[in-house]
Amino acid sequence: MKKKILSLIMIALLGFMLVACSSEQEKTSTEAEKPADTGAQTETETEGQEPTFTIAIEAGEESIEITEKNIGEIKEINLTAMIISKKGEETNEYTGMLLKDVLAYANVGEYTSLELEAIDGYVVEYTKEMAESDGTILAYIVDGEVLGEEAGPIQSLIDGDPAKNSVKQLAKIRVIK
């Protein structure tokens, strides 16, 4: 009798393991077939929709908005950048746009500095040298992952600078003449 019960338990466990393994394999193969989500949307996906993010670039009376609808018109770059935080030096791979390319797209002429503002009102001032550095990026992907709600959808940062110069959830760039 004990052998029959033990045999039934073993068969039941084996059945559960087979079902669990096959459903995990099906999930993995389905995920492999899906294209990677880069956070970017195609034009057909965004037609008629409100932008999911807007960065206002204000230069005096003039203003231009950068959204996911026109972000593709600005050159995308990958940048390995190091940020100095309370935890120490953190190096990550960022994908986004150089700030100087965004300013050129917005036809920003002469200026002395910029004020970058987050949606919560946090403001950091960038000198012209900081803004035009090849290490200053407006990132939307870090280490292959789209920035989450805490940092994104767009985060500004400067390679080699303290984290306090980064602006998470960037909403506005004010041009100071």
ABEGO torsion letter per residue (X at the ends): XAAAAAAAAAAAAAAAAAAAAAAAAAAAAAAAABBBBAGBBBAAAABGBBBABBBBBBBEABBBBBBAAAAAABBBBBBBBBBBBAAEBBBBBBBEBBAAAAAAAAGBBBBABBBBBBAAGBBBBBBAAAAABAABBBBABBGGBBBBAAAOABBBBBBGBBAAABBBGBABBBBBX
